[in-house]
Amino acid sequence: MTLVGTAVPGPEGPLRSGLAEVECVWHGHEVLRHYRPLNRADGDTEVRERACDTIADHRAEELFGLTTEGRTEDGGQIHVDPAGTELVGAELCLKRLVGPPQPGSAQVVDDLLPRVRGRISGVFRGETIEFEYREWVIRPGSRLRVSGVLRKRNGQMVVAAPEDGPLTIEHGVDAQPVYTPARRTKMLVPTVFVVCATAGTVLLLVGLSTS
């Protein structure tokens, strides 16, 4: 199912993003290592074009709220479980490049490294050029379109990832709701049939009166 609504804090209240410390309902960050690979051939060392590897990747998994339109049975608000999310268009709140310490000079102060959540890993190949920090957030009040499976957990309706794919969250969608209650969908078919039958009867009477 797909729901459109406004992001609000979840059961734990507003969150703070790990790197920029921005108030949000969801946040994620990654660290890229830019380097120059070394290509050794026939005993010679050749410096090639720069490349990069992801050495850290974190995504918040705390539930957040979604105030939706067209829902009355649950008060118009549900929770979203962002685990296993495919996120589209989240706000990039931080992008910073930090170079490695240079020989004979004072070390570059990297105040973001201690804030990285999760393990920093990877094969550090070649010559390090710089580290790139990037962080995305969903702020309270953001318009979202969420596509997933609606389940009930501890008496609360939660949209989560289906078993055969990710939960999709689209950030910054328009204000037009796309949710259609099941009862309305079921009533739509007989309504259309009645309208079509009535129109056909009117056309038949018009044809008989003019013949």
TARA-V976203 format. One record per residue. N is the residue number from 1. NEAR is the number of other C-alpha atoms within 8 Angstrom. Layout:
# TARA-V976203
N	NEAR
N	NEAR
This chain:
# TARA-V976203
1	7
2	9
3	11
4	15
5	13
6	12
7	16
8	11
9	13
10	12
11	7
12	8
13	6
14	10
15	10
16	9
17	13
18	11
19	10
20	8
21	7
22	8
23	10
24	14
25	15
26	13
27	14
28	13
29	13
30	12
31	12
32	12
33	13
34	13
35	13
36	13
37	12
38	10
39	8
40	8
41	7
42	4
43	5
44	6
45	8
46	8
47	8
48	8
49	6
50	8
51	8
52	8
53	8
54	10
55	11
56	12
57	10
58	9
59	7
60	9
61	8
62	9
63	11
64	14
65	13
66	12
67	11
68	12
69	9
70	9
71	10
72	6
73	5
74	8
75	6
76	11
77	10
78	13
79	13
80	11
81	12
82	12
83	9
84	7
85	10
86	8
87	9
88	8
89	7
90	11
91	8
92	9
93	10
94	10
95	9
96	7
97	8
98	9
99	8
100	10
101	8
102	7
103	4
104	4
105	6
106	6
107	7
108	8
109	4
110	6
111	6
112	8
113	6
114	5
115	8
116	9
117	6
118	7
119	5
120	6
121	6
122	7
123	4
124	4
125	7
126	8
127	8
128	10
129	10
130	11
131	12
132	12
133	13
134	12
135	14
136	12
137	15
138	13
139	10
140	12
141	7
142	10
143	13
144	13
145	13
146	12
147	11
148	13
149	9
150	9
151	8
152	8
153	7
154	4
155	5
156	8
157	11
158	12
159	14
160	13
161	15
162	9
163	5
164	4
165	6
166	11
167	15
168	13
169	12
170	12
171	14
172	9
173	8
174	5
175	7
176	5
177	9
178	7
179	10
180	7
181	8
182	6
183	6
184	8
185	9
186	8
187	8
188	8
189	8
190	8
191	8
192	8
193	8
194	8
195	8
196	8
197	8
198	8
199	8
200	8
201	8
202	8
203	8
204	8
205	8
206	8
207	8
208	7
209	6
210	5
211	4
